[in-house]
Amino acid sequence: MKRIKSYTLGWNTTQKEGYITLTDDSQKDHSFEKISLEEMALLQKMLFQDDAYLDEQQWLIVGWKKRD
């Protein structure tokens, strides 16, 4: 599982679809196209978390740290 270090979101205003590139901690880019507006909103919320990871099956995984 690779930690996401940065991401870029794009939106095609003509075709009404999104594009996202995730860059992991080894500097490898993972690109995804033709994302709906609903998916873009969900992905943005997930990526806003402190720790986001991409596993080998292309699952984006986030979690919350327990605060004492």
Steps between C-alpha positions, in 0.01 A plus 500: 500500500641839399432826680355778286733801519313731260212506256364703211132528417372625165153557362407507128229765487387397150469124549408530870749241625795500732860390502723426796870425537632362828874510573623246752798510734723336236413786257291269276189655343165319487247659263125448480268644233129551434408552863151628577435813705379287792817290489716813485331640811551173689864468393575857602354438846700179535825662386451784747580255782851509649585149383376358170634183340464320167529121508599255226138457384457878460294543816529844658511448876474763772458481875476704811742503786364446846557808711569455871 
